[in-house]
Amino acid sequence: MEKLGGSYESATDQVLGREPQGREQSDLAQRVERLEAEKSSLEAGQKVSDYVNRLKTLADSNEEFSLTNSMWDEAQEIALETASQYAQNTGKLLGDDQLLGLVENYYSQEAEKLLQHPKFSNRKASAVAEEKPTSRPVQRSRNRTLSQKSSRTSSTKKSDTPLTQDEILERAMGAFNRNARL
């Protein structure tokens, strides 16, 4: 059959009454399928981006999620993974507040673990010892110190390089300490 310029597929198509697809048609069909797959991938990516932006807005606007907000670059990955696992396990979606609450609890627990570490427990004890009780109202000054300036610039600095584990821990401790003072 091949010597006569035919193939088994073309003979089958002819018997079944299907129009034979030429090479151009099959290439075009594959291209259309590929473009449809790319389109659905872009749409899914846009939906995830919109969801992350909605979570970020909520974390920014609600003081209850201050740890999550201060660690947002890492927290968004944890939030997406948590939401995905919950949806796979239960078939339901977590509410935004509930999801951010879980992430906030995670960071609180991690900060508590860090505070229990001997390296940080010494700092905590010395900071408590330095505080002297006074009978007059505490008046906080807004003078800038080296530590305030460096922590502020590091938290607002957006760089393309990921944070090191030490930087992540330092940011978590700073956010935890700010929350503990409130």
C-alpha positions, 0 to 999 in steps of 0.5 A: 500500500505504501508503494502506491502512496497510501497508508493504513491510516489514510485507508481507514479514514477513507473507509470510515468517511473521515476526511484525511488530514494533511500535514498542514492541517495536523501541524495547525491543529497541534499549534492550536492545541499548544496555544490553547494550553498556553492561554489556559496557563496564563489565565491560571497564573493571572488568577493566582496573582489576583488571589495573592494580591487580595491576600496581601491587601488583607494582610496590609490592612489588618494588624492581626496579620502583622507577622505575615505582612512583615514576612510577605515574600516567604509568607505568600508561598506558605499561604499558597501551599497551605491553601492548596493542601487544604483544598486537596484534602477537603475539597473546600477552600479556606477563607482569606482571614482563616488562611492568613490566621494559619500563616500568622500562627505558624510565624508566631510558633516559629518565633516562640521556638526561636525565643526558647533557643539559648542564643536568643534567650540570653538577649531576651533576659538582658533586655528585661533586666535593662528595663527599670520600672518607673512610677512616671508614665513612659515617654517614648522618644522618636530619636533614631538609633543605628538599630532603628535605622538599619532595621527600617532600611532592611525591611523596606529594601526590596531586592531581587535576591532571596533572603538568607535564613538569618535575615528571615529569622531576624525579620521574624524576631523583629516583627514578633518583638513589635507585636509583643510590645503592643 
